[in-house]
Amino acid sequence: MKYIINKHPLAIRWFHWLNFPLLAIMIWSGLLIYWAYDPYAIKLFGHTIFKFFPEWFYQKYHIKRRLAEGMAFHFVFMWLFAINGFLYVLYTAISGQWRNLLPQKSSWREAWLVLLHDLHIRKTAPLVNKYNAAQRIAYTAILIMGVGSLLTGFAIYKPVQLSWLVLICGGYKTARLIHFTLTIGYCLFFVIHIVQVALAGWQNFFSMIRGFEVTDKPIAPIVSKTVEDVKATKE
């Protein structure tokens, strides 16, 4: 018997898929801004080990310093990114979806077990309802990162008018460094997220599109009906 498991409400799916292109445009336009002045590098004892976007990178890919274009896109789409994030948080708070997202007391210990399972070191994974412990921590962290990006972004955008915010961020240079670091965090999260989705299979991917997953095993308490029930209802 096939079972239908309701997983993602329509609003969550809309926020998720809207956030993907918005964040992609924010990262792209942010890079156009950064490429106009790219000071960050990893140094050890005064020697540069790794520089973010060295000169050969610009020459090889014929990248032009399009600062004005980057700022124009960044400052427009940041409002859409902020609004989408605000509505997402508001919806999860009102609907009670936050209960599935926020880490629990046992989440840190269970997240380690999830990692061992993903690395095929542990045979069984901890029992979950909707999101496992690692997902709870990751999704909560990405929300905190979003808030951090907005705060540091506004501090960089209006350093004179929002001087108090610049002070809270540790100064203009620190705010810019935090903003850049968070961008790297988004890229790493995106890569890991895609890998996890691929490992979970197509059913998990399609559940974020259609809102439900079809499985052979019922998973209480989120199973609502069987496939046969749905067909009978249609008939």
N, C-alpha and C positions, 0 to 999 in steps of 0.2 A: 504494500500500500504506500502511495505517495502522500507526503504531508506538505502543506504550505506553511511556512514560517514567516510571519510578518516581522520585518526587521527595521525598515527605515521609513518614517512618515514622509509625506510629500514635501513638507516644508524643509526638512533636513536635507532631502535630496536636492532641492533647488538651491539652498545655501551652499551645499557642497560643490555642485557643478558650476555655479556662478563664481565661487571663490577661486576656482582653478584658473580660468583665463585672467581674472583680475590680478591675482598674485603673479602670474606669468608676465603680464604687462608691467606690473610694478617692478619686478626684478629686472626686466629688460631696460626699462627707462631709467631705473636706478643705476644700472651699469653705464649707460650713456653719460650720466652725471659724474659717476666715479672716474670714468676714463678721461675726463677733462683734468682731473687732478688725482693721481693714484699713488698715494704715499705709503700704503701698507705693505709690509714685508715681514717675514719671520727671520730674525737675526739671532746669531749666537756668537758671543764674544766679539761683537762689532762686525761680524761677517754675515752677509746676506745669504741665507740658506734657500729661501724661497720668496719670490716677489709675486704678488698678485698681479697678473697680466704684465709680464716683462715686455720690453720694447719689441722683441722679435714677434710676439703675439700680434701686436698691432700691424706690423709690416706684413706678416704672412696672410692675415685675413683682411687686409686693406681697411682697417677700422678708422673711421674719421671721428674726430672729437665733435660730436653733435650735442653740445651742452644745452643749447636753447630748446632743441627738440625733446631731449630727455626730460628737462624740467617741465615743459608744457604737458607731456603725457603723464608724468609723475604726479603733478599737482592737481590734475583732473581726476585721474583714476584713484588717487588716495582717498577721495571723498566716497567713491563707490565702494572701495574696499572697506572703509570705516563703517559705512551704512550697512553693508552686508554682514559685517561682523557683529555690529550692534544688534541687528534684527535676529541674528542667530542666537546670541546670548539671551536676548529677551524671550525668544520662543522657547529655548530649553528651560529657562527659569519658570515660565508660566505653565508650560505643558508637563513639567516634571521630568523631562528627558535628561536633566542634569544628573539624576540618580544613576543613570547608566554610564555617565561620562566621568564623574569625579572619582579619583582614587579612593580606595578604602584603606582601613588600617593594615590589612593583609596584602595590599596591592604590591608593595615593594618586594616582599618575599616571594609572592606568586609570580611577579614579573621575571624574577631570576629563573624560576622553574619553566616559564614560557620560553625564555631565551635558550635554556638547555634543550628544551624539546625542539625548537626551531633548528638548533645546531645538530640535531639527531644524537645528542648525548643522553637525553632522557626519553624513554619510550612513551610515556603518557604525559599529557598536558593537564594543568589544573582545570577543574570543571568551571564553565562560564555560562552566563545567561545570554548577554548580547555582546559585550566587549570583554576581552580578557584583561588581566591586570596591566600588561604592557601597553595595550591600546588605551586604557584609561589614563595612564601616566602620560603617554605621548600626545593624546588629544587635548588633555588639560594643559600640557606644556606649550602646545602650539597656540592655544588661546592666550596664554600669558605672553608668549613671544609677540603675538599680534598687538597686544596692548603696549608692549615695550617698543615695537616699531612705530606705532602711532605717536607715542609720547616723545621719543627721540626724534622722529620725523618732524613733528611740530616745532621742537626745540631748534632744529637745524633750519627749518623753513622761516620762522619768525624769531630769531635770536634776541632782537631788541625788544619787541613787543612782549615776548614770553621769556624775559630774562630770568624770572623765577623758576621756570621750567628748565632752562639751561643750567641753572645753579643746582637744581635737584639731580640732573643727569651728570653732574660732575664737570661741567664746562662744555664749550662747543666742540672741542676736539674729541672729548670722551663720548659725547652724544653721537658724533659721527662714527666713531669706532664701534660703539655698541650697535648702531643702526646697521653697519656693514657686517658685523659678526652675526647678527640675527638673520641677515639675508643668506649667509652661508648655512645657517641652521635650517632655513626653509629648504634650501637645495638638498641638504643631507636628508631631511625628513621626507622630501618628495621621492628620492631614490629608494630609501628604505620602505616607504609606503608602497611604491610600485612593486618592489620585490615581494613584499608580504602579500599583496593582492594576487600576484602571479602564483605564489606558493599555495594560497588558499583555494585557487581554482576559479573557473568562470562563473560558477554559481554565486560566489561571494561578490564578484564584480557586477553581475547583472542585478543583484539585490539592491545596489545603490542606484540603479536605473528604474527598476520596476517596483521596488519596495519590499519584495518578498523573495524567499528562497524555497526551492522545491527539494525535499530530501526524503530519504527512505525511513528516517528515524525521527520520531516526535521529540521535541525539546521543550519541555514545560519551563515557564508558563507562557511562552510567547507563541505557541502553536494555536492557530485559530480554527483551522478546518482542514479537511483532507481534500485532495484533488477531486475525488468523487463527489464530495459535498458541493464544491464549486460548480461542477458539471450539472449536478442535479438542480442547483439553484437556477442556472441558465436555462435549463429545459422547462 
